[in-house]
Structure formats: C-alpha cells, structure tokens
Amino acid sequence: MSELVEIVDSLENKISKLLHKIELLNQANKKLEGELNDLAAERDTIQNSVMAWEEKYKALKLANSMLGSDTNKTEAKLKINSLIRELDYCIEQLAE
C-alpha cells in the first residue's frame, strides 16, 4: 500500500512540474508574440521610409536630368512628353 502512495505522490510531483513548465512556456510564447508584433510594426515603418526615400531619389534624379545632366536626359524627355500628353488630354476634356 505504501508503494502505491509513493507512486501517486511521484505522479503528482511530475504533473505539478509539467504544469509549471507549461505555464512558463505559455509566458515565453506570449513574450515572443509581443516581440514579433513589435518587429512587424518596425518592419512596416522601415518599408514606408524606404519607399518615401525612393520617391525622393526619383524626384531628385529627374530634377538633375532637367538641369542638364547627360546621364538621364532621355528619361527627362520621356517624362516631359508624358506630362505634355496629359496636359493635352486635359485641355481636350475642358474644350468639350
């Protein structure tokens, strides 16, 4: 009978330890999920910043080409032609 009591006590100890480990793992999981959410938000912020800088770079590159830079003259001409076409279309729409 005492052997049975020892086995039950041993099982209770093991179950208690397992429940404690489960609780610790749940806490660690929640912490990691929070860090993941923070990193995802930071990544989104950085991506938006990169996109904004790329737009600024394109605008600067276009401005440089319009100022006479030989490297991007064809790009500037294409952009100017596109803008002229858009203006012509707007004028046609207003004339109607």
PyMOL CGO cylinders between C-alpha atoms (Angstrom):
from pymol import cmd
from pymol.cgo import CYLINDER

trace = [
    CYLINDER, 0.00, 0.00, 0.00, 2.81, 2.43, 0.82, 0.3, 1, 1, 1, 1, 1, 1,
    CYLINDER, 2.81, 2.43, 0.82, 4.33, 1.67, -2.58, 0.3, 1, 1, 1, 1, 1, 1,
    CYLINDER, 4.33, 1.67, -2.58, 1.10, 2.80, -4.21, 0.3, 1, 1, 1, 1, 1, 1,
    CYLINDER, 1.10, 2.80, -4.21, 1.13, 6.02, -2.20, 0.3, 1, 1, 1, 1, 1, 1,
    CYLINDER, 1.13, 6.02, -2.20, 4.71, 6.71, -3.30, 0.3, 1, 1, 1, 1, 1, 1,
    CYLINDER, 4.71, 6.71, -3.30, 3.77, 6.13, -6.94, 0.3, 1, 1, 1, 1, 1, 1,
    CYLINDER, 3.77, 6.13, -6.94, 0.80, 8.52, -6.64, 0.3, 1, 1, 1, 1, 1, 1,
    CYLINDER, 0.80, 8.52, -6.64, 2.98, 11.14, -4.92, 0.3, 1, 1, 1, 1, 1, 1,
    CYLINDER, 2.98, 11.14, -4.92, 5.60, 10.76, -7.65, 0.3, 1, 1, 1, 1, 1, 1,
    CYLINDER, 5.60, 10.76, -7.65, 2.95, 11.18, -10.34, 0.3, 1, 1, 1, 1, 1, 1,
    CYLINDER, 2.95, 11.18, -10.34, 1.54, 14.27, -8.59, 0.3, 1, 1, 1, 1, 1, 1,
    CYLINDER, 1.54, 14.27, -8.59, 5.04, 15.77, -8.45, 0.3, 1, 1, 1, 1, 1, 1,
    CYLINDER, 5.04, 15.77, -8.45, 5.64, 15.08, -12.12, 0.3, 1, 1, 1, 1, 1, 1,
    CYLINDER, 5.64, 15.08, -12.12, 2.25, 16.52, -13.09, 0.3, 1, 1, 1, 1, 1, 1,
    CYLINDER, 2.25, 16.52, -13.09, 2.91, 19.61, -10.99, 0.3, 1, 1, 1, 1, 1, 1,
    CYLINDER, 2.91, 19.61, -10.99, 6.30, 20.10, -12.65, 0.3, 1, 1, 1, 1, 1, 1,
    CYLINDER, 6.30, 20.10, -12.65, 4.77, 19.65, -16.10, 0.3, 1, 1, 1, 1, 1, 1,
    CYLINDER, 4.77, 19.65, -16.10, 2.02, 22.17, -15.35, 0.3, 1, 1, 1, 1, 1, 1,
    CYLINDER, 2.02, 22.17, -15.35, 4.67, 24.62, -14.17, 0.3, 1, 1, 1, 1, 1, 1,
    CYLINDER, 4.67, 24.62, -14.17, 6.68, 24.09, -17.37, 0.3, 1, 1, 1, 1, 1, 1,
    CYLINDER, 6.68, 24.09, -17.37, 3.52, 24.63, -19.44, 0.3, 1, 1, 1, 1, 1, 1,
    CYLINDER, 3.52, 24.63, -19.44, 2.89, 27.92, -17.64, 0.3, 1, 1, 1, 1, 1, 1,
    CYLINDER, 2.89, 27.92, -17.64, 6.47, 29.05, -18.24, 0.3, 1, 1, 1, 1, 1, 1,
    CYLINDER, 6.47, 29.05, -18.24, 6.23, 28.11, -21.92, 0.3, 1, 1, 1, 1, 1, 1,
    CYLINDER, 6.23, 28.11, -21.92, 2.94, 30.00, -22.28, 0.3, 1, 1, 1, 1, 1, 1,
    CYLINDER, 2.94, 30.00, -22.28, 4.54, 33.10, -20.77, 0.3, 1, 1, 1, 1, 1, 1,
    CYLINDER, 4.54, 33.10, -20.77, 7.54, 32.80, -23.06, 0.3, 1, 1, 1, 1, 1, 1,
    CYLINDER, 7.54, 32.80, -23.06, 5.21, 32.33, -26.03, 0.3, 1, 1, 1, 1, 1, 1,
    CYLINDER, 5.21, 32.33, -26.03, 3.26, 35.49, -25.17, 0.3, 1, 1, 1, 1, 1, 1,
    CYLINDER, 3.26, 35.49, -25.17, 6.51, 37.43, -24.83, 0.3, 1, 1, 1, 1, 1, 1,
    CYLINDER, 6.51, 37.43, -24.83, 7.72, 36.18, -28.22, 0.3, 1, 1, 1, 1, 1, 1,
    CYLINDER, 7.72, 36.18, -28.22, 4.39, 37.05, -29.85, 0.3, 1, 1, 1, 1, 1, 1,
    CYLINDER, 4.39, 37.05, -29.85, 4.70, 40.58, -28.48, 0.3, 1, 1, 1, 1, 1, 1,
    CYLINDER, 4.70, 40.58, -28.48, 8.23, 40.88, -29.84, 0.3, 1, 1, 1, 1, 1, 1,
    CYLINDER, 8.23, 40.88, -29.84, 7.05, 39.55, -33.20, 0.3, 1, 1, 1, 1, 1, 1,
    CYLINDER, 7.05, 39.55, -33.20, 4.29, 42.16, -33.36, 0.3, 1, 1, 1, 1, 1, 1,
    CYLINDER, 4.29, 42.16, -33.36, 6.77, 44.91, -32.45, 0.3, 1, 1, 1, 1, 1, 1,
    CYLINDER, 6.77, 44.91, -32.45, 9.21, 43.77, -35.12, 0.3, 1, 1, 1, 1, 1, 1,
    CYLINDER, 9.21, 43.77, -35.12, 6.45, 43.56, -37.73, 0.3, 1, 1, 1, 1, 1, 1,
    CYLINDER, 6.45, 43.56, -37.73, 5.41, 47.13, -36.93, 0.3, 1, 1, 1, 1, 1, 1,
    CYLINDER, 5.41, 47.13, -36.93, 9.03, 48.27, -37.11, 0.3, 1, 1, 1, 1, 1, 1,
    CYLINDER, 9.03, 48.27, -37.11, 9.46, 46.50, -40.46, 0.3, 1, 1, 1, 1, 1, 1,
    CYLINDER, 9.46, 46.50, -40.46, 6.37, 48.25, -41.84, 0.3, 1, 1, 1, 1, 1, 1,
    CYLINDER, 6.37, 48.25, -41.84, 7.71, 51.61, -40.68, 0.3, 1, 1, 1, 1, 1, 1,
    CYLINDER, 7.71, 51.61, -40.68, 11.06, 50.94, -42.30, 0.3, 1, 1, 1, 1, 1, 1,
    CYLINDER, 11.06, 50.94, -42.30, 9.42, 49.83, -45.55, 0.3, 1, 1, 1, 1, 1, 1,
    CYLINDER, 9.42, 49.83, -45.55, 7.37, 53.03, -45.65, 0.3, 1, 1, 1, 1, 1, 1,
    CYLINDER, 7.37, 53.03, -45.65, 10.51, 55.05, -45.02, 0.3, 1, 1, 1, 1, 1, 1,
    CYLINDER, 10.51, 55.05, -45.02, 12.36, 53.25, -47.80, 0.3, 1, 1, 1, 1, 1, 1,
    CYLINDER, 12.36, 53.25, -47.80, 9.50, 53.89, -50.22, 0.3, 1, 1, 1, 1, 1, 1,
    CYLINDER, 9.50, 53.89, -50.22, 9.48, 57.58, -49.32, 0.3, 1, 1, 1, 1, 1, 1,
    CYLINDER, 9.48, 57.58, -49.32, 13.24, 57.82, -49.86, 0.3, 1, 1, 1, 1, 1, 1,
    CYLINDER, 13.24, 57.82, -49.86, 12.94, 56.02, -53.19, 0.3, 1, 1, 1, 1, 1, 1,
    CYLINDER, 12.94, 56.02, -53.19, 10.34, 58.57, -54.32, 0.3, 1, 1, 1, 1, 1, 1,
    CYLINDER, 10.34, 58.57, -54.32, 12.61, 61.41, -53.22, 0.3, 1, 1, 1, 1, 1, 1,
    CYLINDER, 12.61, 61.41, -53.22, 15.50, 59.82, -55.08, 0.3, 1, 1, 1, 1, 1, 1,
    CYLINDER, 15.50, 59.82, -55.08, 13.44, 59.52, -58.28, 0.3, 1, 1, 1, 1, 1, 1,
    CYLINDER, 13.44, 59.52, -58.28, 12.36, 63.15, -57.98, 0.3, 1, 1, 1, 1, 1, 1,
    CYLINDER, 12.36, 63.15, -57.98, 15.94, 64.26, -57.42, 0.3, 1, 1, 1, 1, 1, 1,
    CYLINDER, 15.94, 64.26, -57.42, 17.17, 62.18, -60.33, 0.3, 1, 1, 1, 1, 1, 1,
    CYLINDER, 17.17, 62.18, -60.33, 14.51, 63.73, -62.58, 0.3, 1, 1, 1, 1, 1, 1,
    CYLINDER, 14.51, 63.73, -62.58, 15.38, 67.23, -61.37, 0.3, 1, 1, 1, 1, 1, 1,
    CYLINDER, 15.38, 67.23, -61.37, 19.06, 66.62, -62.07, 0.3, 1, 1, 1, 1, 1, 1,
    CYLINDER, 19.06, 66.62, -62.07, 18.27, 65.40, -65.56, 0.3, 1, 1, 1, 1, 1, 1,
    CYLINDER, 18.27, 65.40, -65.56, 16.19, 68.51, -66.23, 0.3, 1, 1, 1, 1, 1, 1,
    CYLINDER, 16.19, 68.51, -66.23, 19.08, 70.67, -65.10, 0.3, 1, 1, 1, 1, 1, 1,
    CYLINDER, 19.08, 70.67, -65.10, 21.23, 69.29, -67.88, 0.3, 1, 1, 1, 1, 1, 1,
    CYLINDER, 21.23, 69.29, -67.88, 22.72, 66.10, -66.55, 0.3, 1, 1, 1, 1, 1, 1,
    CYLINDER, 22.72, 66.10, -66.55, 23.73, 63.95, -69.52, 0.3, 1, 1, 1, 1, 1, 1,
    CYLINDER, 23.73, 63.95, -69.52, 23.04, 60.68, -67.77, 0.3, 1, 1, 1, 1, 1, 1,
    CYLINDER, 23.04, 60.68, -67.77, 19.24, 60.98, -67.57, 0.3, 1, 1, 1, 1, 1, 1,
    CYLINDER, 19.24, 60.98, -67.57, 18.29, 63.22, -70.49, 0.3, 1, 1, 1, 1, 1, 1,
    CYLINDER, 18.29, 63.22, -70.49, 16.22, 60.57, -72.24, 0.3, 1, 1, 1, 1, 1, 1,
    CYLINDER, 16.22, 60.57, -72.24, 14.33, 59.84, -69.03, 0.3, 1, 1, 1, 1, 1, 1,
    CYLINDER, 14.33, 59.84, -69.03, 13.60, 63.56, -68.60, 0.3, 1, 1, 1, 1, 1, 1,
    CYLINDER, 13.60, 63.56, -68.60, 12.42, 63.85, -72.19, 0.3, 1, 1, 1, 1, 1, 1,
    CYLINDER, 12.42, 63.85, -72.19, 10.09, 60.90, -71.75, 0.3, 1, 1, 1, 1, 1, 1,
    CYLINDER, 10.09, 60.90, -71.75, 8.68, 62.37, -68.55, 0.3, 1, 1, 1, 1, 1, 1,
    CYLINDER, 8.68, 62.37, -68.55, 8.15, 65.77, -70.19, 0.3, 1, 1, 1, 1, 1, 1,
    CYLINDER, 8.15, 65.77, -70.19, 6.43, 64.13, -73.17, 0.3, 1, 1, 1, 1, 1, 1,
    CYLINDER, 6.43, 64.13, -73.17, 4.19, 62.20, -70.81, 0.3, 1, 1, 1, 1, 1, 1,
    CYLINDER, 4.19, 62.20, -70.81, 3.27, 65.39, -68.94, 0.3, 1, 1, 1, 1, 1, 1,
    CYLINDER, 3.27, 65.39, -68.94, 2.54, 67.18, -72.24, 0.3, 1, 1, 1, 1, 1, 1,
    CYLINDER, 2.54, 67.18, -72.24, 0.26, 64.34, -73.33, 0.3, 1, 1, 1, 1, 1, 1,
    CYLINDER, 0.26, 64.34, -73.33, -1.59, 64.55, -70.02, 0.3, 1, 1, 1, 1, 1, 1,
    CYLINDER, -1.59, 64.55, -70.02, -2.00, 68.32, -70.42, 0.3, 1, 1, 1, 1, 1, 1,
    CYLINDER, -2.00, 68.32, -70.42, -3.28, 67.90, -73.98, 0.3, 1, 1, 1, 1, 1, 1,
    CYLINDER, -3.28, 67.90, -73.98, -5.81, 65.36, -72.77, 0.3, 1, 1, 1, 1, 1, 1,
    CYLINDER, -5.81, 65.36, -72.77, -6.98, 67.70, -70.00, 0.3, 1, 1, 1, 1, 1, 1,
    CYLINDER, -6.98, 67.70, -70.00, -7.32, 70.57, -72.49, 0.3, 1, 1, 1, 1, 1, 1,
    CYLINDER, -7.32, 70.57, -72.49, -9.40, 68.37, -74.79, 0.3, 1, 1, 1, 1, 1, 1,
    CYLINDER, -9.40, 68.37, -74.79, -11.64, 67.40, -71.91, 0.3, 1, 1, 1, 1, 1, 1,
    CYLINDER, -11.64, 67.40, -71.91, -12.15, 71.05, -70.95, 0.3, 1, 1, 1, 1, 1, 1,
    CYLINDER, -12.15, 71.05, -70.95, -12.89, 72.01, -74.57, 0.3, 1, 1, 1, 1, 1, 1,
    CYLINDER, -12.89, 72.01, -74.57, -15.76, 69.52, -74.79, 0.3, 1, 1, 1, 1, 1, 1,
]
cmd.load_cgo(trace, "trace")
